[in-house]
Amino acid sequence: MLNAGKMVADAEVANSLYRRAVGYRHKATKIFLHEGKPVIVPYTEVYAPDTAAAGLWLRNRQRDLWRDKVDVDLKGKGNGRVTITMDMSGNGG
C-alpha cells in the first residue's frame, strides 16, 4: 500500500515537472473592489516553458543524449600514456 502511494506521488511530481518544462496555462479568477462592490474577473494564467525544468527532464529521461558528463576513453600504443596538447591562444595553430 505504501509503495502505491509513492508511485502516485512520483507520477504527480513527474507530471508537474513536465508541465513546467513545456509551459502550461490554467483558468484563474481575480476579485477587485470597484466602488465598494466586488468585481470578479476570469483570466488565463500562463506559465512559459522553463529551460531548467526541460534540461532536468531530458537529462533523466534520455541520459545518453542529454547528460552533462562526457566519458572519453583514450589509449595510446600498447595501452600506454597519451599526451594531449591544446592550443588555448585562439590562433588555431
C-alpha positions, 0 to 999 in steps of 0.5 A, a space after each residue: 500500500 505504501 509503495 502505491 502511494 509513492 508511485 502516485 506521488 512520483 507520477 504527480 511530481 513527474 507530471 508537474 515537472 513536465 508541465 513546467 518544462 513545456 509551459 502550461 496555462 490554467 483558468 484563474 479568477 481575480 476579485 477587485 473592489 470597484 466602488 465598494 462592490 466586488 468585481 470578479 474577473 476570469 483570466 488565463 494564467 500562463 506559465 512559459 516553458 522553463 529551460 531548467 525544468 526541460 534540461 532536468 527532464 531530458 537529462 533523466 529521461 534520455 541520459 545518453 543524449 542529454 547528460 552533462 558528463 562526457 566519458 572519453 576513453 583514450 589509449 595510446 600504443 600498447 595501452 600506454 600514456 597519451 599526451 594531449 596538447 591544446 592550443 588555448 591562444 585562439 590562433 588555431 595553430 
